[in-house]
Amino acid sequence: QVQLVESGGGLVQPGGSLRLSCAASGFTFSSYGMHWYRQAPGKERELVGFISSGGNTVDADSVKGRFTISRDNAKNTVYLQMSSLKREDTAVYYCKVRINRNDYWGQGTQVTVSS
């Protein structure tokens, strides 16, 4: 079955960096685009960015120039490199894959930006 497991979250100071990972299994990872979303307390889940199966990326305006999505098909893993973090980046971060019009989500990893 499809499984996505995020890791790498934690507490970081404003201006700091963090790299999130999403390990995938149960499907042909290299054939699918992968999404990163986040959900802050009291807010709706929002798209952070997307990486296609071919490695092309699209980022939300709120993170452009600060976050970078990449993938390692040999490791079945997608990454979210976050830098210049702001307090408003505090959220639970999720990865998602859409397969045959079904969305599969990981359990999320908490990122807290605070001094």
Protein Blocks (a to p, Z undefined) as FASTA:
>chain_A
ZZdddehiacddehiacddddddehiafklpccddddddehiacddfbdcdfkopacddf
klgokaccdddfklopacdddehiafklgccddddddeehiacddebjaddddZZ
